[in-house]
């Protein structure tokens, strides 16, 4: 992955025991515990949302995290995925 895209991707996601997305950890974050570096409430989308909406959101946020309706983490949505959707 090119450095410019890598720097916009989260280093990690923080999940509950049930797989519910609690937040993300940015690549620039420094600390040894997730609780110290977590970014709560990252931008999420659902799998059924349109590529047009994803494109709009990616214009406002460095990355999108895909969750289901109950907040269970599924994947990270990348700009390159938009090119493959059309």
C-alpha positions in Angstrom: 0.0 0.0 0.0 1.4 3.4 -0.9 2.6 5.5 2.1 0.0 8.2 1.4 -2.9 5.7 1.7 -1.3 3.9 4.6 -1.1 7.1 6.6 -4.8 7.6 6.2 -5.7 4.1 7.3 -6.2 3.2 11.0 -3.4 1.2 12.6 -6.0 -0.9 14.3 -9.7 -1.1 15.3 -10.8 -1.7 18.8 -13.6 -4.2 19.2 -15.7 -5.5 22.1 -15.7 -9.2 23.0 -18.8 -9.5 20.7 -17.0 -7.8 17.8 -18.8 -4.5 18.1 -16.6 -1.6 16.9 -15.6 0.7 19.8 -13.2 2.9 17.9 -10.0 3.0 15.9 -6.4 3.7 16.6 -4.7 6.1 14.2 -1.2 5.4 12.8 0.1 8.6 14.5 -1.1 7.6 17.9 1.5 6.8 20.6 0.8 4.8 23.6 0.9 1.3 24.9 -2.8 0.8 25.7 -5.8 1.1 23.4 -7.7 3.0 26.0 -5.1 5.7 25.9 -5.1 6.2 22.1 -8.5 5.1 20.9 -10.5 7.5 18.6 -14.1 6.8 19.5 -16.9 7.1 16.9 -15.0 6.6 13.6 -17.1 7.1 10.5 -18.9 3.9 9.6 -21.1 2.7 6.7 -23.3 -0.4 6.2 -22.6 -2.9 3.5 -25.8 -2.0 1.6 -24.9 1.7 1.3 -24.2 3.0 -2.2 -20.7 3.7 -3.7 -21.8 7.3 -4.2 -22.4 7.7 -0.4 -19.1 6.0 0.3 -17.4 8.4 -2.1 -18.9 11.4 -0.4 -18.0 10.2 3.0 -14.4 9.5 1.9 -14.1 13.1 0.8 -14.8 14.1 4.4 -13.0 11.3 6.4 -9.7 9.6 5.9 -11.3 6.1 6.0 -14.6 4.3 6.6 -15.2 1.3 8.7 -17.9 -1.1 7.6 -20.2 -2.4 10.3 -23.6 -4.2 10.4 -26.7 -2.7 11.9 -25.7 -3.8 15.4 -22.2 -2.3 15.1 -20.3 -5.5 14.5 -17.1 -4.7 12.6 -16.9 -6.2 9.1 -14.1 -4.4 7.2 -12.3 -1.2 6.3 -13.5 0.6 3.2 -10.8 2.0 0.9 -10.9 4.4 -2.0 -9.7 1.7 -4.3 -13.0 -0.2 -3.6 -14.9 2.5 -5.3 -13.1 1.9 -8.6 -14.1 -1.8 -8.4 -17.8 -1.1 -7.6 -18.9 0.5 -10.9 
